[in-house]
């Protein structure tokens, strides 16, 4: 009985951790490489050279509802306004990695 309880508790703990940390599957290190090759021409240092008021800094991500991996993934995948879609150029895993990188850099203030 104790063994069953321990296994059940371990499963609940792992599930809870995974649910609260879904972005851990993405690789921000790889995202940095993909960002550098595909995004930095318009978003160097977290800026936005096309629309300066819509930077990748925390305040702007929050202001425009882009402060989640899901929102960034959708934007990068499908594009919007002046931003092109990258779904034909990047694999879904690469886009997830870019989202993780953007969120990580935003938390650090793009330093």
Secondary structure, 3 states (H helix, E strand, C coil): CHHHHHHHHHHHHHHHHHHHCHHHHCCHHHHHHHHHHHCHHHHHHHCCCCCCCCCCCHHHHHHCCCCCHHHHHHHHHHCECCECCCCCCCCHHHHHHHHHHHHHHHHHCCC
